[in-house]
């Protein structure tokens, strides 16, 4: 029950769009960012990268995982898709 209360308090939906409560939007950065060429953001709590790495060559995958590792806070999360892995970074990042 508490979950439903939280969802309704933080998100809104209609038949053609979804919204996020202003209290969440004010704490997040929404920006265009080229993962391969732009410098990384830093001190990030969460990087959501679901189903992106599977479309890239292994060299680019490792470049991005390195970038994400740099960008994340020590207790930050990297959220990948089920078909994706962190490869050589398995010693530095752990699954939860």
C-alpha positions in Angstrom: 0.0 0.0 0.0 2.8 2.4 0.9 4.3 1.8 -2.6 1.1 2.9 -4.3 0.9 6.0 -2.2 4.5 6.9 -3.1 4.0 6.3 -6.8 0.8 8.5 -6.9 2.6 11.2 -4.9 5.7 11.3 -7.1 4.3 10.5 -10.6 1.3 11.4 -12.7 0.0 9.7 -15.9 -2.7 10.3 -18.4 -3.6 8.4 -21.6 -0.9 10.1 -23.6 1.8 11.3 -21.2 3.6 10.7 -17.9 4.9 13.3 -15.5 7.3 13.5 -12.5 6.5 15.6 -9.5 8.3 19.0 -9.3 10.1 17.8 -6.1 11.9 15.1 -8.1 12.5 17.3 -11.2 14.2 19.9 -9.1 16.8 17.4 -7.8 17.6 15.9 -11.2 19.7 17.2 -14.1 18.1 16.6 -17.5 20.5 17.4 -20.3 21.5 16.3 -23.8 24.8 14.5 -23.4 26.9 12.5 -26.0 28.3 9.7 -23.9 31.2 9.0 -26.3 32.5 12.6 -26.9 31.3 14.9 -24.1 33.2 15.0 -20.7 31.4 13.0 -18.1 29.3 14.5 -15.3 30.7 13.7 -11.9 29.3 12.8 -8.5 26.3 11.0 -9.9 24.1 8.8 -7.7 22.5 6.8 -10.6 23.4 6.2 -14.2 20.6 4.4 -16.1 22.0 2.8 -19.2 19.6 0.0 -19.9 20.1 -1.7 -23.3 22.6 0.7 -24.7 25.8 -1.2 -24.3 24.5 -4.2 -26.3 24.5 -2.1 -29.4 28.1 -1.0 -29.1 31.4 -2.7 -30.0 33.4 -4.1 -27.0 36.0 -1.3 -27.1 33.2 1.4 -26.8 31.4 -0.6 -24.1 34.6 -0.6 -22.0 35.1 3.1 -22.6 31.6 3.9 -21.4 31.9 1.6 -18.3 35.2 3.4 -17.5 33.4 6.7 -17.9 30.5 5.6 -15.7 32.8 4.3 -13.0 34.5 7.8 -13.0 31.2 9.6 -12.9 29.5 7.6 -10.1 29.8 8.4 -6.4 31.4 5.7 -4.4 28.0 4.4 -3.4 26.3 5.2 -6.7 24.5 2.8 -9.0 24.9 1.8 -12.6 21.7 0.3 -13.9 22.2 -1.9 -16.9 19.9 -4.1 -18.9 19.7 -7.9 -18.4 21.9 -8.6 -21.4 24.7 -6.2 -20.4 27.7 -6.8 -18.3 30.5 -4.6 -16.9 33.2 -6.8 -18.3 36.7 -6.1 -17.0 35.3 -3.8 -14.3 33.7 -6.6 -12.4 36.4 -6.1 -9.7 35.6 -2.4 -9.3 31.8 -2.5 -9.6 29.6 -5.1 -8.0 26.1 -6.4 -8.8 23.2 -5.8 -6.4 
